[in-house]
Every structure is written in C-alpha cells, then in structure tokens.
Amino acid sequence: MKYMLLMYANGSETPKYSQQEYQAVAQTWNAFITETKAAGVWLGNNGLAPTTDATTVRVREGKQLIVDGPFAETHEQLGGYFLLDCKDLDEAIGWAAKIPSASYGSIEIRPLNVWSQA
C-alpha cells in the first residue's frame, strides 16, 4: 500500500545547525533515503519551500481569490514528504519514526486513496 509521510515542523523550533552539524544531519537524511531505497519502499520524496513562498488559491462563486502565503495560520508547517510503498501501516510507522525531522517535528502518515476506474 502506498503511504504519504508528511513532515511538519514549527519553523521557529527547528534546529539551527553549524556548518559541521548541517553536514552530519545531511548524512543522516541521505542514509535514511538510501535505506528506504534498499528496502524497495521508496517511491519519491521532496522538501518544500517555506510558507512565505506559498500561494493559496480559492474559487468562490466562480471567482478566483489568490493570496500570498499558506491557507491557514498554524504553528507547524508542511515541510516535505516521502512517498513509500509499505506492506501495512505498521511498516509505514516504522519508517516515519526513522525520519530525522521526527525528533523535532511530527510525521503524518496518510494512505493514498485507490480510486476504482469504471
């Protein structure tokens, strides 16, 4: 089953790394990605630009309303995702716990809908 692991964190609470610390953290992220690929569950991943670069679109009564910034004010912002193909939710939870940002943010696990085609 395919799961989207959504990574959330409060931008004001994310660690501020020195250059050396950043290199060590980057190695941790690379090791996680390598592990998911070796296990055959990795389908894709990416990070997102900050919410200050976001644009929100709403359509009401046929008219577009375009707003700079996120849809809603929240403390935690979506920062990126992993798309994994796991045998079940327990396996997805195991992978989510290994994502480095789980130590200062949260990981939301959502199964992808399987739409039947008529």
N, C-alpha and C positions, 0 to 999 in steps of 0.2 A: 504494500500500500504506500502511496506517496504522501509525504508529510511536509508541510512548510513549517520550518522552525524560524520564528520571527524574533529578532533580537531587539530588546528595548533597554534603554538606559536613560537616566537623568543626566543631561549634558553637564550640569554643574557638579555632579558627583562622580564623573568618570575620572579615572586616574590621570594625573599629569606626569608623563614619563620624561626622564632624561634621555639623551640620545642612546646611551648604553641600555637603559631599561626598555626603550622602544624596540631596539634590535632583539632583545631577549623575548619580548612579547610577540614580535613578528614571527620569531622562530616557533613559538607555541601555536600561533594561528596556522602557520604552514604545516606543522606536524599534525594538527587536527585535520586539516584538509587532506593531507597525504594518507592519514589513517582511514578517513571515510572513503577515499578513492580505492584504497587497497581492499577494503571490506566490500566494495561493489555497491555501496548505498548512495554515493554522491551523484546527484543529478545536476547541481548547479548551486552557485552562491554569489552574493554580491553585497557590497555596502551601499548605503545611501548618503547623498549629500545632506548637510544639516537642514533642519526645518526652515531656517532663514532663507534657503534657496527654493522652498516649496511653492507651488501654485495650486490653489484649490478651485475647482470648477463645480458650480451648481447650476442646474437648469430648473427654473420655476416658471410655470405658465408659458413655456416655450422660449423663455429668455435666459441667456447665459449670464451668470454672475461669476466673475473671475476675481479671486482675492489672492494677494501675495501671502504666503505663509501656510501653516498647517490648517486643517479643518477645525480642530478644536485645541484649546489650551490645555495641555496636560503636563505633568512633571516628567513622565517618561516618554521618550520619543522613539519611534521605529528607526533603527539604525542600519538594518540589513537583514539578510535572510540566508538560510540554507534550504535547499530542496533535496530531500532524501527519500530513497525508496527502501522502506523498512518492512520487516515481516509483520510487525504489530506495534501498538502504542508503547509497549514496554521497551522495545528496541529503540524507538524514537526518543523516549525519555532518557535512556542511557546515553545516546548521542548528545542530547540537549545539555545534559549535566557536564559534558566534556567541553562545551563551547567556552572559550576563555572569558567572554563577557558575562557569563552566568555568575561569576564571582562578584560583580558589582552591579549587574542589571538583572533582567529577567528574560526567559526564553518562553515564548508562547508556541505551543505545538498545535497545528491545525491540520487535520486530514484534508486532502484535496477531494472535492466532490467528483464523483464519477457519474457523468451525465449519460443516460442511455440515448442512443440515436434511433429515432423511429424511421 
